[in-house]
Amino acid sequence: MPVGSKTDLPLAKAEPTSDGGSTSVITYLRKVPFYNGVITSVHKERAMDVIYLEFCKAFDTVPHNILPTKLERYGFDGWTMRWIRNWLNGCIQRVTVNGSRSKWKPVMSGVPQGSILGPMLYNIFITDIDSGIECILSKFADDAKLSGAVDMPEGRDAIQRDHDRLEEWAHANLMKFNKAKCKVLHLDQVHLDSHQYYYRLGDEDIESSPTEKELGDTGG
């Protein structure tokens, strides 16, 4: 979206998926190390929990007042920072409902999804989400997964502490998890369901799921 552009937003407009609705080779390559670790642990008769996490409207909610601070922290020079600010700022949008239109409002958050730079800026924005995380966190666009061995109480406690850290990160960065879509997948060849532990994300419990779909594949 060019500098100073206007966008009409019809209510209930379909939101594109984070990867444009396609399964890419890059996506698969990013998943392989994570799942290799999980599967190896299960084959060693370890009980594993995989927590599927998803942000609410991730690309649309990246705050423009926080993003520049992170870019500067990662070494972006002054010229590049000015260019990115000019690219993001000056855009306005309005909503159309049954032919009635709202007033134009400035866009204060979000990175354009239909661009190359937008997803790159989003990935930079969430780079520090794994700071202090004890378990294994895999992140790709708005898709994140946390895994850990849970055949001992210490492992379950570590996962819960990581959930608390992730919720704190989201609050500090003005992001929100779509908690209705966050699920726990329990994997255990030996103890069946005896190890199941219920986790919280903020004030809400994360529901267990026997299977989870991921880009057309079902794991469980």
C-alpha positions in Angstrom: 0.0 0.0 0.0 1.6 3.3 -1.1 2.2 6.2 1.2 -0.9 8.3 1.8 -3.2 5.7 0.3 -6.9 5.2 1.3 -8.6 1.9 1.8 -12.3 1.1 2.0 -12.9 -1.9 4.3 -16.3 -3.7 3.9 -17.5 -5.3 7.1 -16.7 -9.0 7.3 -14.2 -8.9 4.5 -12.5 -12.3 4.2 -9.0 -12.2 5.8 -6.3 -13.9 3.8 -4.2 -16.6 5.5 -0.8 -15.7 6.7 0.8 -17.7 3.8 -1.6 -16.5 1.2 -3.6 -19.7 1.4 -0.8 -21.9 -0.1 1.6 -24.4 1.4 5.1 -23.4 0.6 8.4 -25.3 0.7 9.7 -22.8 3.1 6.8 -23.5 5.5 7.5 -27.2 5.5 11.3 -26.7 6.0 10.5 -24.5 9.0 8.4 -27.2 10.5 10.7 -30.2 10.0 13.2 -29.5 12.9 10.4 -28.9 15.4 8.4 -32.0 14.6 11.6 -34.1 14.3 12.3 -33.2 17.9 8.8 -34.0 19.1 8.6 -37.3 17.2 12.1 -38.4 18.4 11.0 -37.7 22.0 7.8 -39.7 21.6 9.7 -42.6 20.1 11.9 -42.6 23.2 8.7 -43.0 25.2 8.6 -39.5 26.5 5.2 -37.8 26.9 5.0 -34.6 24.9 2.6 -31.7 24.8 2.4 -29.5 21.7 0.5 -26.2 22.2 -0.8 -24.6 19.0 -0.9 -20.8 19.4 -2.4 -18.2 17.1 -2.6 -14.4 17.3 -5.7 -12.4 16.6 -5.3 -10.6 13.2 -1.5 -10.8 13.7 -0.5 -8.8 10.6 -3.1 -6.1 11.2 -2.2 -5.4 14.8 1.6 -4.7 14.7 1.7 -1.3 16.4 3.5 1.4 14.4 4.7 3.0 17.7 6.6 -0.1 18.8 7.9 -1.5 15.5 10.5 1.3 14.9 12.0 0.8 18.3 12.7 -2.9 17.5 14.0 -2.1 14.1 16.5 0.3 15.6 17.5 -2.3 18.2 18.3 -4.7 15.4 20.6 -2.3 13.6 18.5 -0.6 10.9 20.1 2.7 10.0 18.5 6.1 10.0 17.8 6.3 6.2 16.1 2.9 6.2 14.0 3.8 9.3 12.8 7.0 7.6 11.9 5.0 4.5 9.9 2.4 6.5 8.1 5.1 8.5 7.1 6.8 5.3 5.9 3.5 3.9 3.7 2.7 6.9 2.5 6.2 7.9 0.0 8.4 6.2 -2.5 5.6 5.3 -6.2 5.9 6.2 -9.2 3.6 6.1 -12.9 3.4 6.6 -15.5 0.7 7.0 -18.6 0.3 4.8 -21.7 -1.3 6.3 -24.9 -1.8 4.2 -23.8 1.2 2.0 -23.1 3.5 5.0 -19.5 4.6 5.4 -17.6 5.6 8.5 -15.3 8.6 8.6 -11.7 8.1 7.4 -9.4 7.2 10.3 -5.6 6.9 10.3 -4.1 3.4 10.3 -2.1 3.1 13.5 -1.1 -0.6 13.3 -0.5 -3.4 10.8 1.9 -4.3 8.0 0.5 -5.0 4.5 0.2 -8.7 3.8 0.3 -8.5 0.1 3.9 -7.2 0.0 7.3 -8.7 0.5 8.3 -6.1 3.2 5.2 -6.5 5.3 5.7 -10.2 6.4 9.5 -9.5 6.9 8.7 -6.6 9.3 6.2 -8.8 11.1 8.9 -11.6 11.6 11.3 -9.0 12.9 8.6 -7.7 15.3 8.1 -11.1 16.9 11.8 -12.1 16.9 12.0 -11.5 20.7 8.9 -13.5 21.6 11.0 -16.4 22.6 13.1 -14.4 25.1 13.3 -16.4 28.4 11.3 -19.4 27.0 12.3 -22.7 28.6 10.7 -25.1 26.1 10.9 -25.4 22.4 9.1 -22.6 20.5 8.6 -22.7 16.8 7.3 -19.6 15.1 6.4 -18.9 11.5 4.3 -15.8 10.6 1.2 -15.9 12.9 1.6 -19.6 13.5 3.5 -20.6 16.7 3.9 -23.9 18.5 5.3 -24.7 22.0 6.4 -28.2 22.9 7.9 -29.8 25.9 8.3 -33.2 27.7 5.6 -33.6 30.3 6.2 -37.0 31.9 7.5 -35.2 34.9 5.7 -32.3 36.8 8.7 -30.0 36.2 8.1 -30.2 32.4 4.4 -29.2 32.7 5.3 -26.4 35.1 7.9 -25.1 32.5 5.2 -25.0 29.8 2.9 -23.1 32.0 5.6 -20.6 32.9 6.3 -20.2 29.1 2.6 -19.5 28.6 2.8 -16.8 31.2 5.8 -15.3 29.5 4.1 -15.3 26.1 1.0 -13.6 27.5 3.2 -11.0 29.1 5.0 -10.4 25.7 1.7 -10.1 23.9 0.4 -7.5 26.5 3.6 -5.5 26.3 3.5 -5.5 22.5 -0.2 -4.7 22.2 -1.0 -8.1 20.6 -3.6 -10.6 21.6 -3.8 -14.4 21.2 -6.9 -15.9 19.6 -7.4 -18.1 22.6 -10.4 -19.9 21.1 -8.0 -21.3 18.4 -5.2 -22.2 20.8 -5.1 -25.9 21.5 -3.1 -28.6 23.3 -2.1 -31.8 21.5 -1.1 -34.6 23.9 1.4 -37.2 22.5 2.2 -40.3 24.5 2.7 -43.9 23.4 3.1 -45.3 26.9 0.9 -43.5 29.5 -2.0 -42.8 27.2 -4.0 -39.9 28.7 -2.7 -40.3 32.3 -0.2 -37.4 31.9 -2.7 -34.8 30.6 -2.3 -31.4 32.2 -4.4 -28.3 31.6 -2.7 -25.1 30.8 -3.8 -21.5 31.0 -3.1 -18.6 28.7 -3.9 -15.5 30.6 -7.2 -16.1 32.4 -8.4 -18.8 30.1 -7.8 -22.5 29.9 -6.4 -24.0 26.7 -8.6 -26.8 25.4 -7.2 -30.2 24.5 -7.6 -31.5 21.0 -7.1 -35.1 19.7 -5.9 -33.8 16.3 -4.8 -30.5 14.8 -4.7 -29.5 11.2 -1.7 -27.7 9.9 -1.7 -26.5 6.3 -3.8 -29.4 5.1 -2.0 -32.0 7.2 -3.6 -33.6 10.3 -1.3 -34.5 13.2 -2.1 -36.4 16.3 
